Amino acid sequence: MRKVVAKFGGTSLADAGQFRKIKQIVKADAGRRFIVASAPGKRFSEDVKVTDLLLRAFGQAVAGQPFEATLALIDGRYRSIVEELGLDFPLSEEIAKLRAHLMDAPSRDYVLSRGEYLNAKLLAQYLGYTFVDPEWCVCFDSEGRLDAALSRRTMGAALRPLENAVIAGFYGADMDGNVRTLSRGGSDVTGSLAAAAIDADLYENWTDVSGLLAADPRIVPEPKTVPFVSYRELRTLSYMGASVLHTDAVLPVSDMDIPINIRNTDRPEDAGTTILRRLPKGETKYPIIGVAGRVGMSVIQVEKVMASDGSGFTAVMLDILKNRQLPFETCLTGIDTVTLVIRSDLLAPCKDDLFDEIRATLKPDYLGLTERLSMIAVIGEKDTESSDANLRVLQALLNAGMPINTINQGAGKLNLLIGVPEEKYEEAIRAIYRTIDESL
Ligand code: ASP
């Protein structure tokens, strides 16, 4: 039988109504045997996530302030689920345990983990599935770092004998049995580990959007959903700030070639976005699948006649940055020039110093700085060598009268990075999106 791991995010599990939707989704496909649960998220925009309430209670407890009111809010969130669904659950006992822990040298990770622990237990009871506590099978080292390889083995051993299960997301334990949490949004990672552990056919990630959008909806009105994205394209999109999945959630499944399907709990009929190693043939009409970007960049330009004569000019320049632990976004080398794009907030504190060092070490003929730049990534890696997609992008920018500061395109697959002035950023995104929109 098909094995599917279905992870449900905080908004998908925010109240009893959402639990009901999940039951319908789970029962609609017999393959959905392993469910990973987040803590209850926001029910409306001003609402507070249970994890944030737990964080507040922890902060109050360590500061010696009263935390009862916060605990009552947490209790209230679960109580309404228990009562509305008619569950027989010892909630008061669980809250009493949490209260006792908060009163006695609390551990931050333990307190935060209770959000998923309680929600997963409730969901397990509601679905009639076995509850799996990740304390037993998601392993951390003594520094609090996830041991993904060991977790995969222990999770496999815990899950394989079970017909179905609900696993709490976001936490595990170290070798001394202390509860440890992943970084925020980490239930995505638990889901990915579980999928790898049982060699799932599919990892479904249920959230509140119908997949990845081809552009930022704050800039482009109603952008289209991207049906297929490769793991590599997703990396670029996440780097550029698109946040639909925790970045650490890709590796465990991509290693094993398990597709990830981003789905919407409120619109289960939507196919969502499927993320896989290789895009399926014939499904993508146009090589570019999306456009994303970042503002707040600076460009340093260093020129010296005969820089390309083998004296290691570029290497020395990069060494200067490395010794200062100053990362760059892009490095473009031309004949006798090096152009570096660096995040302005990282450059600002050391700018004068850095320029002095470049002048002293490289004795350039010209050293220039352009600020307030944005970098735009045009994403798409399929069939780009043989198409005119990047020319169409540049043509679209030209038609929009866009000043272009830098263009960076590696050999082979399309991963075009374009620098335009910050004030033109949104206009440029819209111009590029139009070329995608025509063909998606
Ligand atoms: N509940 C945790 C958070 O809010 C983890 C998660 O939802 O994945 O970050």
Boltz pocket constraint, residues with backbone or C-beta under 6 A from the ligand:
constraints:
  - pocket:
      binder: B
      contacts: [[A, 9], [A, 10], [A, 38], [A, 39], [A, 49], [A, 51], [A, 52], [A, 115], [A, 116], [A, 169], [A, 170], [A, 183], [A, 184], [A, 185], [A, 186], [A, 187], [A, 188]]
      max_distance: 6.0
